[in-house]
Amino acid sequence: MRMKNHMLRALLALVVLCSSASALVVDSELVLNARTSIQDLEDDFLLVRDGGHVIANDRFDMDGDDYPQGTIFMNGGLFESKVDFKLPDGANGRPCAIEMNAGTFIANQLQTFGFERNATIQIGGGTLIVESNYDPAGGNWQWNPAEWINMGFMYAKPGYELVVEDLGGGAVKIYGVPSGDRILIEDFERYGNLADPTLEEGLRVFYVWRDGLEITNPVSMPGNGTGSAVGHDIWDPASPHYEGHIIETIIAAGGAKSMPLYWDNTTLFISKATRTWSTPQDFTREGSKALSLWYQGRMPAGSTEVAGDQIIVKGGGEYIWETSDEFHFAYKEVAGPDVDLFVKVESMDNTEDWAKAAVMIRSTLDPSSSHLICTLFPQNGIGFEGRLVTGTDAGDVDWVEGFSAPYWVRIKREGGIVSAAHSPDGVSWTWFTSTGNLQIDGSPFYVGLAVSSQNLSQLCTAVFSGLTIDGVPTADLTGVDIGDFSNQPEPLYVTLEDSAGATAKVVHPDPAAVQAMDWAEWNIALTEFTDATPGFDPTNVSAMTVGVGEPDVVGDTGLVYLDQFALYPSRFVPGKNEWPASDISGPPTPPTQTGQPDGKVDMLDAVVFMEDWLKSDNESSNLIAHYKLDMNFLDSSGNGFHAVAMGRDPAPTFSEDDPNYGQAAIFDRHGEYLEAVEVGPLLNGSSELSVMCWVYADFDTDGPGNAGFVNFEVPDNSDHMGMRYDSTGSGGGGTDVLKFAITATDGEHALETESNTQAFRDWLHVAMVWSSGSPMSVYLDGVLQTPSDIDPTRSGTLTGMTTLIIGKGCKDNRSGRSWLGMIDDVRIYAQALSADDIALAMKGQDFLPEVGSTYLPLDSVANVVPKVGDEGVYNPANPDIIDLLDFAILADEWGAAPVWP
């Protein structure tokens, strides 16, 4: 074995392992420079790093242009490729592999890795980084980690989970993290489409999970004789997965893949898929107590219901489009050949912008049938579309924007030509100029109402009225799902078999589990198997079966996705454990739980307690929002209307120069402000309003002539609703006044204070109070003001209020303008407060509603003290407040961690 001189920096070992394989063992440093060639590696090439550092500069080449197959084991250290590094591509029959147990592999610039043939990267505790030529959108076929994972070229080693992190700038990082306390049995990441069962990375899933179908290529293997099929049908041109992936590559609970299990129990089958281990598995190893698996089914079937003069249709399905449809059809058979039907779409769910509520003419009830529809979309107007010839692609005939429910739609067939129209009232119709020549395969045909959710996780509910077919009001319709998008409830079960042939079966406790439209975890204590079959040995499991159905009971057809089969020791499981009262927060638990209790009382819980310390519900039931502005922009009312910084970067900062309490937000006139979009619309319709805050003007009479500090509309140079300073005044002729305004349903109501009421470079507490039919009141530092000018009294309710803006006024519409100074403790009430209430608020206190009045329950998970007194009635003996009573429970339960089983 020879090496060129310019390779030498440090090569500690070069060993020939056997006649058919060569190995390079590096435990220090190896540098491979331009056009370096490693000769005499005619067969297998093996590079083993054990704490070493390998650098490939420029074109590192193995044996010229004739790349032998090779394997790199990454046990430690670093492997770095600087320019154009190509691993052997496996052309001679054996797959190329990188096995990363530890260390880091950094690949710069163009990487091909021979993945157009057979290659694998198994990642354990190592890290793979590609620093350029990575296209996150998938445009560069040479480096698309999502595709590599989906195709099985890259996967986590047993005991690890794969993490893909986009580093930005055309770089990606892929690494393995330990699976935690679980022992992963199956995650389906290693399966692909290749036919050769010896290639693990391309292994078809049905080679391992045997279903009801016989396998004939490349070898003959019998099925299990049930109505089950594992994997998608990629061979039938009518299949939606034709020439796609056998394994599921979009819907996954963890990683990038899951196993589809199709069942057919229409002829007394009990559909199932079975995995057999040649070496029996100990399901109790490492203290395992439970088997866990994740599943996702499909939505329940759609429905048709008549309620009075309305027809309520619930439909699912991915689309009414392409060559095959999925939707719910409420239909009536007609003799034809001509028909005219119209209906009013009263309402429809926005399950997706292109969800459909339509009138339809359809040749047959087959999913690929010819049809035309006039459909209303939630967001995208009205479409006239369909499939003119059975089995072909559907398409648009015509389309108009700007319409939404409630609205009328109509479709008519006359002499084979179909027209469509829409109307606001069902009397005056606007006809589409385009028509369609619909081919009806036979007579009679079908007409009615079609609803498709365009969302496989949610049914769309559409409400229709006034359905008229050929001039006759009609409600007698038959409902049917077209296409295969729903599951009927059938039992989901798991069976284990030990090496002695004893079998133990556990059925999911929810008979409708296969209708779960989101991923759900099924936790099964191993004792459930031993209780089901005394004598079953969980330490010698030779086979595992997952199936759907009940023996000797005729069922239906359906589809369920399966993923993440694992063994667990005793642990906290939501739904199995009752967590301690003070376990109120936890980190996200993938793949579907976010921020739920984690079964431990620890610092995560203590932090939540501290954030809500002394938070109470003793404020008025009409408190809409409360911004303390103490180092954050959060709403402390419990309503969750948190503000966000807008206008520029950096956002408002905070100062402790507030003699009242806490911190205050600083605005420096450069356009920054706070925005809470929910607050203004919530106040519309209210007949009372109180707004108060502390304000500090960091300017004097030579400052800005007009500046606002609280506003309820996007600044547009109007003066309709808000609180602002005006150096000149207007109606009353004063100077340095404060102006206040609201808009009610019968007009604008504004007030100006007397001159010289703005306190420059000093804190001022400002409160505005308005009630329908009464003049506005303004309090400065708790003192009721005599206005210099005030509009006539207005009655009615507030209207036109949009976004709450803090730090920018109604006339501050020019760029770069906002308040100059500080603002603190902003409170918004849909209530006319009293002078005593305002005085308490000035001191930073909350005021108590009268006993017997309705109050707002405390919205904090940290309030764990049991309630005392009648629900909804304030009980002064046990106020709901986050205090030492709650912390006492936290301390008592500190460290508690209930486990199951």
N, C-alpha and C positions, 0 to 999 in steps of 0.2 A: 504494500500500500504506500503510495507516494503523495507528498504534499509540496507545493511550490514554496519557495523561500519566503515570499511576502505574506504568507499566511501566519508566520510564526510570531506569536506574542507569547502565548503559553498554551501548550497542549499536553496535558498530563497523562492521558491514556488513549490508546487507539487499539482496539481489541477485535479480533475476528472471533465471533461467537461460535460459528459453525460453517460448514462448507457452503450453505445456501443463504446465510445472513451475515451482514457485516455491522459492526457497532462502533460508535464513537462515544466514549464516555468522558464527559467534561465535568470536573469538579472545581475548576478554577476559571480560566478565561480563554476563549477561542475567538480569534478575529478572522473572518473570511472576507478577502478583498476582491477587487474587480477580476472577473473571469476566472475566479478560483474554481478548480475542478477537483472533485474527489473521484479518483479512478478505482477501477477494479471492483466496483459495487454492482456486479452484474445482476444480482437477485435482490434480496430484501436489504433495505438500509435502515439502520436503527441509530438514532442519536439520543443518548440518555444524558440529561443534565441532573447533576446531584449537587446543588449549591453553586453551580458554575455560572459563567456569564458568556454568552455567545453573541457576537456582533457580525452581521452580514452587511458589508458595504458594497454598494453598486450592484452589479449583476453577479450574484452568487449562483453558481451553476453546478449541478451535480452531473458529472460524466457527460459534459457537452450538451447536446440536444437530445440525448437518449436518456430520459429520466427513469431511473429504476423506481420501483415502488418503495415507499419508506414510511417509517414511524418515528415520531419524536415524542419522547416522554419528558414532561416538564415537572421535575421533582423539586426544583428550587431555583433560586437565582433569577437570571434575566436572559431572554432571547430577544434580540433587537434586529430588525431588518430595515436598512436605511433607504434603499431605492427600489429595486425591482427583484423581489425574492419570490421564487416559484418553488413550491414543494413538488415532489414527484406526484404525478397525476394518476397513478394506479393503472397505467395503460397495459401493464403486463399481467393484469388479472387480480392482484391483491390490493385491497383498498389502502390508500394512504391515511394515516391517522396522526393526530396530535392528542396526547393524553396529558391534561394539565392538572396535576395533583397539588401543585403549589407554584409560587413564583409568578412571573409576568412575561407574556409574549407581546412585544410591541412591533407592529408591522407598519412601516411608513410607505406611503404611495401605493402603487398598483399591486393588488393582490389577486391572484386567481385561485391558488390552492388546489387546482385540479378538480374543483367541485362539479365541473361539467361531466365528470365521470364518477368515480366512487371515492369518497373521502369522508373522514369524520373528525370532529373535534369534541372530545369528551372533557368537560370542565368540572373539576372538583373544587378544591380550594384555590385554584389558580385564577389568573386574570388575563384576558385577551384584549388588547387595545389596537385598533386600527386608526391611524392619525390623519389619513387623507383618503380621497377617492371613495368616501362613504357618502352615499346619497340617501338621506332619511326617507325620501319619497319613493325610493325603489327604482329610480330611473337608471342607476348603474347596476347592471345585472351581476357584475363581478363582486359587489359587496352589498348584500342586502340581508342583514342578520335575521330579519323576520322571516324571509323566505328560506334561509338556511335552516332555521329552527323548524319551520313548518315541514320542510322536506326531509327532516331527520338527519341532516348533515352535522348538526350541532345539538348536543343535549347534555344535561347535567349527569354526572356520575351518580350511581346509587348513594343515597344519603345526603344529596345536595339538591338545591333548587337553582334554576338558572335566572339570573338577573341581567337585563339589558338596559344600559344607561347611556343616553345620548349626551356626549360631552360638549356638543356644539362645535361649530367651526369645521364640520366634516369629520368629526371623530366619534367613535363609539367604543364603549367599554362593556365587555361581557364577562361575568364572573359567576362563580358558584358560591352559594351560602349554605351552611348546614341546614338540614330540614328541621332543626329544632329537636323537640323530644319525640317526634314521630319517626316511625320506620316506614318509608315509602315502599309500598308493594307494587304499585302501578300508577304511572302518570301519563302513559300513552305518547310520550315525546319521541320515542325511538321509531315509531311506525311511519312508513311512507307508502309509495306506490310501486316500488320495484318488486319484480316477481320472484327474485331469487331468495328463498327463505334462509340462506346462509348469511345474507347481508343484513345484519341487525338494524342498521340505520335506515334501510329501505324496506324493512319487513312489513308485509301487509298484515293488518291487525287480525284478520280472521284466521291466520295461521296459528296464532297463539290463543285467541278467544274463539273457540269453535262454536259455530252457530248451526242453524238447521239446514244449511246448504252444503252440498258436496263440493270439494275442491278437486279439480282435475289437472291443473297446471301450476307448477311444473311436476307435481306428483299427485297421485290420487289419494284423497283423504275423505272419509265419510263425514257427513254432518251428524247432528244429534237428533234429527228426526222431528224437530219442532218448527213452528212457524216463525223463526227468528232469522234475521240477517244482520250481521255485524259489518259496519262500514257503509259508506254511500255507494250507490250504483253509478260507476263512472263509465259504463259500457253502453248502456241503452241511450240512443239519441234523444229519447223522450224524457230522460231523467234530468232534473235541474242540476245534477252534479256531473253530467256527461263530460268526460275528458278532464275532470277536475281532480279532487283529492278523495281517496277512500276514507281516510281518517278526517275528522272534523278539525278545521284549522281556523275557524272564526269564533265559535262558541266554546269557551274553555273556562274551567274554574281556576286553574293555575297553570302556568306555562303557556304553551301555544296550541295544545291539542286536547281533544277529548274523543271518547269512543261513542259513535252513534249505534244504538241498538233498535232496530226496527222489529216490531212484533206483529204477528197475525194470528189471532186466537179465534178466527171465525169458524174453524172446523175442529173444535175441542183440543186445540193445542195449548200447551203452557210454555210459551216462548222463552228461550233462555240462551245464554252464552256461557261457556265453561272454559276456564284456564286450568291446565294440569301441570303440576311440577314433577319433574323426574326425581328430584330429591325432596321428600316431605319437608314442609316448612313448620317451624315452631312459632305459632302465633302468640306465644306468651313470652318470647325472648325479650331480654332487657326490661323485664317488668311490665310488659304490655298487658293491658286489661281490656282493651276495647278495639273493635274494628270500625274504621270510619270510611265513608265514601261520599262523594259529592254527586248530585244528580240535578238535572234540569229537564223538565218535560215540555209539553206544549199546552197552549191555552185550552180552556173548555170550548165546547162547540158554541157557535153562534145561536141566536134565537130570534123568533118573531112573536110579538105580543100585541094584542089589540087592547087599548085602554081608552074607553070612551070613543071620541072621534079621532084618536091618534093611533098610529101604528109605530111601535118601538122595535127597531131592528138592531141587534147587536151582532157585529161581524168582526172576524179576524182576518188572517191571511196576509201574505207579503205584498200582493199586488193583483190587479186585474190588468195584465200586461203581458208582453212577450208571447210565448206560444202556449202558455198554460196559466189558468187563473186560480186564485185562492180568495174566496170571499163567502159571505152569507147571502143567500138569495131568497127573498120572500116573493114567490111567483104564483102566477095563474096560467094555466094552459089555455091557449086560444086556437081557434081553427084557422084564422087567417083568411086570405093572404095579407089583408090590410089591418092595421091597428093604430090607435091613437091613445096615448096615456100621458097624464101629467100629475104632478104632486108638489106640495109645498114641503121643503125641508125646513122644519121649525128650528132644529138645532143639531149639531154633531160635535163629537169629541175631537179635539185636535191631537190625536194619537201620533200623527205625523203630518207634515205640511201637505202631503199628497194623498192623505186618506180620502176615501171616496164615499159619498152618499148619492145614489144615482137612480134614475129610471132606466130600465134595460129591456132590450129585445134580444132574445137568445135562441139560437137554433135548437140546441140540446142542453142537457144538464152535464155534459162532459166538460172537464176543465179546459180542453182545447177547442171548444165549440166556437163557431162564428157568432159574433154579437156586435151590437152598438149600444152605447150608453150616452146619456147626457148627465154629467156628474158635477156636483158641487164639491169643492175642496175647502178645507178649513182656512187656508191662507192664500190660495192661488187661483181664485176665481171659478169659472165654469168651463168645463171641457166637453167637447163632442169627440168621442174616440171609440175605438173598438178594433175587432178582428174581422175583416170582411170575408175571409176564407178560412174554414176550419184548419187548425194545425199550423197556421202561419203566424208571424209576429203581429201583435197588435200595434196600433199607432194612432197619432192624432189626426182627426178630420178638421177640427177648428177649435179655437180656444180664445176666451176673453178674460181679462183681469178685472179686479176691482169689485167683485161681488162675494158675499158670504151669507150664511144663514142669519135670519130666515129669508128664504127666496124660493121661487118656483122654478121647476125644470120640466121639460116636456120632450117627448120623442114620438115620432109618427112614421109608420111605414105605409107607403102607397105605391102599388105597382112595382114593388121591389126596391124602390128608392126610399131611403130613410132620411128624414130631416129632424132637426132639433131646435129647441127654442128655450128662452128663459124670460121670466117676468117678475116684477116686484109685487104684483097683486093677483096673479092668476087670471087676469082679464086681458090686459094689453101685453102682447107677446112680441119679443124681438127674435127673429129667426136667424140662425146661422146661415151665411150665404153658401157654405159648402154643404154637400150632401154625400151620402154613401150608398153604394149599390150592394146591399147586404144579401149574401147568398144563404138562403135557408135550406138546410139539408133535407128537410122533410116537412110534412104538415101532419099534425099541428106543431106549433112552436111555443115558446115561453116568454112571458113579459112580467115585469114586476119591479121590485125595489132591491138594489144591490148595495151592500156595505162592505168595505174592505178597510182594515185598520192600517195597512202598510207597516205594521209593527207586530212582530211575532211574540211580543211580551205583553200585549194589552189589547183587549177587545174595544172596538169603537162603537159607541152607542149613538144612533141617529134617530131622531124623532120626526116622523112624517105626519102630514094631515092632508085631507082633501084629495086622496088618490081617486082618480077618475079614469076608467078604461072604456073607450068608445062611448063616452057620454054618460056612463053609469058609475055613480059612486061605489067604490069597492073597498072591502076590508077583509074579505074571505080569501086569505093567501096561505100557501104552504111554504114552510121554511125548510131550507136545506143548505148544508155547507158544500160549496163547490171547491174541489181541490183538497189536498191532504194537508191540513194545517192544524188540526185540533186532535186532542186525545180524549177518549172516554175514560172515566175512572176505572182502573183495574189494579189489582194488588201488585206492588213492587216487592220482590223478595230476594234474599241471599241464602244460598245453601253452601255449607262446607262439608267436605268429605275427608275422612282421615285415611291413613294408609291401610287400616284394617277393613275399610269399606263402609264404616258407619257414617251416616249422613245426618246433618242437623240443619233445619231450615228456620229462618226468622223472616216474618212478613212485616213490612213497614206499617206502623200504627195508623198512618193516614191513608185511607182507601183512595184518596184523590192525589196521592203524591206525584203521580205521573202528569198531573196538570200544573205542577209548579212551573211558573213562567220565569223564575229567577233561580240561580244556583242555590241549592240547599244542602246542608250537611246532614247525613244520617249516621248517627253514632249508635253502635251496637255493642253492648257489653258482652264479652266472651261467655259470661255465665248464661246469657240468653240462649246460646247454642247448646251448652251442656245441659241446661234445664230442658230444652226441647227434646234432646236425645241423650238420656243418661248413658254413659259409657263412651260417648263421643270424645275423642282425644284432641284437644286444640294444640297440643305440642307436636302433632304429626299430621299436618294438613296437606293432603295430596292434590286437592282440587277445590276450586272456588267457582260457584255459579251465580250469575245475576240474571234475573228474569222477570217477566211480567205475565200475570194471568193466574187463574185458579183452576185446578184440575177438574176435568169433566164439566166445565162451565163454558158455554159459548160466549166469546168476547168480541172484541173489535180489533182494528188495526191501529197502530200508533208508532210513536218514536220517542225515545228517551236518550239523553246524553249522560255519560258516566265519566267520572274523572277522579283523580287524587285518592286512590285506595291506600290506606295507611293503618298502621298499628300504633296505638297510643298507650302510654301508662296512665295511671289515674291523673285526672286533670279537671280543670273547671270547664264545664260545657253549658253555655246558655240553653235554657230549656230543660236541662237535666238537673242543674243546681239552682237553688235559691241563694243568690249572692247576698252578702251582708248589706245592711241598710246603707252604710257609708262607703260601699264600693260603687262609686258614682261615675267613674271615668276609667277609660282604658284606651290603649293604642289601637289603631285600626287592625282588625284581624282578617287577613285576606282569606278567601277572595271577595266576600260580600259584606262582611260586617265592618262598620266604620264607627269608631269611637264609642262602642258599647262597653258596659262594665266587663272587666277582665277577670273577675273572680279573686282579686287581691286587693286588700286595703293597704295602700302604700302612698308614696309621695304624689303620684298622679292625682289621687283623691284629695290629698291635703292641699294641693295647689288650687283645685276648684273651690274648696272651702274658703281659702284665703281670698280668692278673687271676689267671692260673694259675701265676704264678711260684713255683717251688720246690714245686709240687704234685707228689706222687708216689704210686705204688702200693705203697709199702713198708709200709703199714699192714696189719693183719691182714685176711685174706680175709673175716672175719666182722664187719668194721666196717660197721655199718648206717647211722649218721649221725654227722656231726661238725659242730658249730656253733661256729665261732671267735668269732662275735659281734663282728667287727671292722668296725664301721660298716655291717653288713648282717646279714640273717638267713639267709644261704645255707648249704646243706649242702656242706661241703668234702670229703666222703667220695668224691665222684664218682658217688654214686647218684642225686643230683638230688632228694632229699627236702627241698626248701627249706621253711623255716618262714615263716609269715605272721603279722603282728601282728593281734591280736584284742582285743576287750574294750572299747576306747574309743579316742577320738582326743584327744590325740596318742598315738602308739604309744610303746613303750619307746625311750628315747634312749640315747646312748652316752657313755661316759666313758673318759678315758685314765688314770684313777686305778687302774691295775692294775699292781702291781709285777712281775707274771709276764711278760706279753708282750701287745702289742696293746691293743685297747680291750675294754670290757665293756658289757653291756646294763644299763641302769638301770630298776628298777621302783620305783614310789613308792606302792604299796599302794592305788592308785585303780582297780584292776580290769584293768589292761593285762596281756597275756600273749602268748606265742608258741605257735603251733599247727602241727604237722606231722601231717596225718591219715593218711599212709601208714605211718608207722613202727610204731605199736602193732600193727596187724593183721599186719605182716610178722614180728613177733617171736612171735606165737602159733604153737605147735608146736615152738618151740626148747626144748632141754633145758638151755641155758646162757644166762646173761645177765650183762653187766657194764655199769654206768652210772657215769659219773664227771663231775665238774664242779668249777669253782671257785665259791665262794659267799661273799658279803659281806653280813652282817646289819647294816643301818643302824638298829638298835634295841638296847635293853638288857633287863634283866630286867623292866622296866616296860612292855615292848613287847607285841606281839600274843601271845596265849596259844598260838596254833596257826597256823602258816604253812608252806605247801609251796613247794618250788622246782622239783622235777621230778616229773611225774606221767604215768601212762599210761592215764588214763580221764577222761571228762568229770566234773568235780566234782559229786558228788551226796551228800556227807556220809558216804561210805563210807571205808574205810581199807584198800583191797585191794592197791594197787600204786603205789608212789611213794616219794618222799624228802621228809621234812618236819621242821620244828622243832616241839617241844611243850614249853611252859614247865613243865608239871606231870607229864608222863609218865602211865603208867597201870599196866601190868603189873609193872614193876620198882620203882615208887614213887619214881623219881628226879625231878629237876627240871632244866630246861634241857637236855633230851635231844634227840637226833636219832633219828627213827623211819624204818624202812625196811620195805617189804612187797612181796611178789609173790604171785600166785595161780597155782598149778599145778593140774594135772588132779585131784590128790588132796587139794587144799585150800590154804588161805592159809598163808603162812610170813612171820612178821614178826620184827623185831629192834629193840630199844631199846639205845642206847649208855648208858654210865655218866653220872651227873649232871655238869653243867657242861662238857659237851663242845662246846657251841655257842660259837664265837668271836664276840663282839659287836664290831662296828665294826672288824673285821679280816678278812683273807682266809683262807679255809679250803678245802683241797682235800678233796673227799668222793668216795669210791669204794665202790660196792656190788658184790659178786660172788656169784653163785649158780649152783650146778650141781645137777642132779637127783640126789637121794640124799645130798647133802651139806648141812651147815648153812650158812646165809648168812654171808659175811664182809664186814666193813666196815673201810675204811682211811680215817683222817683224817690229812691231811698225810703220807701214805705209811706210816703206822704202823697195824698191825693192832690192832683194838680188842677188848676183852673186854666182851661185852654184859652189861647188867644184867637183860635179859629176852629170851628167844628162844623162838619156837614150835618144836614138834617138826619134825624134818627131813621134807621133802616130796620125793616122786619124781614122775616124769611130765614133762609139758611145760607151758610157759606157756599160759595161756588167759585169755580175757576182756579182753585189752589192746586198747584202741581208739585214741584219739588221743594222740600225745606232746604234752604241754603243759609249757612252760618258763615259770616265773614265777608259777604258780598251783597250789595243792596240791589233794589229793583232797577235803579238807573245806572248801575256800574257795568254797563254793557261793553264798554271799550276795553280792549285787551290791556292787560297790565294793571287793572284797577281792582282793589279790594280794600277791606278795612285796614286802617293803620293804628295798631294798638293791640289790646288783648280782649278776649271774651271768655266768660266762665259761666258754668252752671246754667245752661239753657234748659228751660222746662216748657213743655207744650201741653195744655189741658183743653179738652173739649168740654169746658165747664167755666162758668163765671165765678172766679174765686173772690173771697171776701178780703177785707183789709187785714184781718187777723191771719188768714192763710198766707197772704203775701209776706206779712211780718215774720212768720215762722220760716218761710222759704228763704228770706234774706239771711237768716241765721244758719242756713244749711240744714234745717230740720224738715221733717215730713209732718204733715198734719193728719190727724185721725178722722176718718169719717164717723158720723154719729152712729151710736149703737143701733143696730137694726137695719142699717142701710146696706145696700149691696156693695161689696168690696172686691177688689181684684186679688185673687189668690196669688200667693208668692210663686213666681216662675223661676224656681231655682232647684236643681237636683240636690243641692247641698242642704236643703231644709229637710232633715231626716227625723226630727222630733215628731212623734205622733200628734195629730191634730186633736184639739179638745173643743167641744162645743158643736153646735149645729153647723152643717156645711153652709158656706155662703154668708155666715153671720160673724161679724168681728167679735172676738172674745178677748177682752183686755187682760184676762187672767192668763192667757197663753197666746200672745201675739206670734204670728208667723214671722220669724226673723232669724237670720243666720247668726247664731251667737254661741255662747259657751255650752248651752244644752246640746247643740248639734256636735260641737267639738268633743263633748264628753263621750258621745256614741262613737265618734271616730277613734278616740283614744282607746276605748274599750275593745273595739274590733281591730285595732292596729295589727297588721300582720296576718289577719285571718285569711285563709285561702281554702274554701270548701272544694272538694274534688269529687269527681264521679269517674268510674264507679267505685 
